[in-house]
Amino acid sequence: MEAHAVNPWVAVAYLVAGVCFILALRGLSSPATSRAGNRYGMFGMAIAVVTTLVTHEIASLPEIIGAIVIGGGIGFVIARRIQMTAMPQLVAAFHSLVGLAAVLVAVAAFLNPDAFGILGADGNILTVSRVEMALGAAIGAITFSGSVIAFAKLNGNMSGSPILLPARHVINLGTLVLIIALTAMFTVAAHAGPGENHLFWVVVALSFAIGFLLIIPIGGADMPVVVSMLNSYSGWAAAAMGFTLHNTAMIITGALVGSSGAILSYIMCKAMNRSFISVIAGGFGADAGGVGGGEAREQRPWKRGSAEDAAFLMKEAENVIIIPGYGMAVAQAQHALREMTDLLKEHGVTVKFAIHPVAGRMPGHMNVLLAEASVPYDDVFELEDINSEFAQTDVAFIIGANDVVNPAAKTDKSSPIYGMPVFDVDKAKTIFFIKRSMGGQGYAGVDNDVFYMDQTMMLLADAKKMVEEINKSLTD
Amino acid sequence: MDFVSILSIFVMACFVGYYVVWSVTPALHTPLMAVTNAISSVIVVGALIASAAAGSPLAKWLGLGAVVLASVNIFGGFAVTERMLAMYKKKDKPGAKGGKQ
């Protein structure tokens, strides 16, 4: 422990790195300052790495540089090639790496405590360090296996529907209690013999298992919450290791990332009107099949519109609000959509985009997809900023979204999405609803009254093709 | 540093994190996740210590493995954040066709 506190400049350097990370997040308060923020982040990381390298005896510099080059190269290539629609998978994959790295560091500290300065005078690992190490390893392992499952679900390697084990709540709670109990036993084991030390490995193994068990029952619709939650865990894992190493940069970062993920999970839960506990308990989407009434849907009349109708009405409109959902991204319609807004603006129409917090598959995902299609960010509005404008709106244009415009969330107490904040599209004068067919429904599997309203015209087609046809009519 | 001062830093940092993250605009929540991912790889510090130390060969190789993983994250995380942030553009930049409303 003493070794780390000798040179005050080292501590200052790590503190500076920590402050740089705070500034990196601070920069994200607006797109204008965000890139400078990212530079701060890189700078902070460079300080942390260089400080570590120059203040520790390095027995194997070539190997270390080799490891950084290999890892850095892989990371860089992936970052360059990844599609923006695949961002949630990428983030999940990255989380799993942080988790695994935390486990490896904890295990290395366990095997070679002297190098980490956590050896007590009696030749045993310090009690405090034992807690921190076990916690770091456990949270890291949960992050790893949880993120791997989240990745597989988001990437389509695994079905997005919940996998429900019998008695899963009992199994999960039991495993968690066991992890905590074993961590405590490992901690208080004053004179660590081989028996006590085996506890550490059991804690790690159980943590890998619980990460896996916790995520498999969670359905695709709840993945934004899961990804945010794992983001938070990866932070807490880093913080726990920071406690072990007495390293301020790691502690500050861990706290930042931990709170960031927690806040994002909270925002996502609120946007779906779901409690965090119910998301973690899982199963959403597995039992919603029967709700909504199949026969009623067949019988109710609805109007079919054409690309020409849409083009004509929007051209004549004063203002149009576009509500994109993940279906738009799946159809890769964002570029055509941006072209449509450009054409409408040429006709003097005010066009705004309205984004629901859960519009994509991770927090802010839709904003990135629109930014990629060069939609200016000041045309893009959040739910609470734009929802009052629908009453004065000529056309609401819904593309690839469904649940987020469903008025049942406001009126129907029996609906699974009741209480979820939704766009008041029903107040708009005309509604265009692009949908592949009348059969498919949103994540929640609920029927939508908007389909059957007097002012609604259904545009049944592939989103991209439909928008391209509208564009053609607009240019004619 | 004793445990209490470390804990103080941690608690303060949680509060800083709370306020800073709430001030992040929702439009940038995806870059926020990408960049928090990158910075949480500061765990590379521990990995470097493990891989640099003589003593336990197994610990050294585990450390090197962790350095590789964390490096994927650091370079990948910052690069993908940079790529995303570069896409966010303001209205009415020269070259955009649409006129003012």
Interface residues (C-beta under 8 A of the other chain):
Chain A: H4 A5 A11 Y14 A17 G18 F21 I22 A24 L25 R26 L28 S29 S30 P31 A32 S34 R35 G37 N38 G41 M42 G44 M45 A48 V49 T52 L53 H56 E57 I58 A59 S60 E63 I64 A67 I68 V69 I70 G71 G72 G73 I74 G75 F76 I78 A79 R80 I82 M84 M87 L90 V91 F94 H95 L97 V98 L100 A101 A102 L104 V105 V107 A108 A109 L111 N112 D114 A115 F116 V128 V227 S228 N231 S234 G235 A237 A238 A239 M241 G242 F243 T244 L245 H246 N247 T248 A249 M250 I251 I252 T253 G254 A255 L256 V257 G258 S259 S260 G261 I263 L264 I267 T341 D342 K345 E346 G348 V349 T350 I355 P357 G360 M362 P363 G364 H365 N367 V368 A371 E372 S374 P376 Y377 D378 D379 V380 E382
Chain B: M1 F3 I6 I9 F10 V11 A13 C14 V16 G17 Y18 V20 V21 W22 S23 V24 T25 P26 A27 L28 H29 T30 P31 L32 M33 A34 V35 T36 N37 A38 I39 S40 S41 V42 I43 V44 V45 G46 A47 L48 I49 A50 S51 A52 A53 A54 G55 S56 L58 A59 K60 L62 G63 L64 G65 A66 V67 V68 L69 A70 S71 V72 N73 I74 F75 G76 G77 F78 A79 V80 T81 E82 R83 M84 L85 A86 M87 Y88 K89 K90 K91 D92 K93 A96 K97 G98 G99 Q101
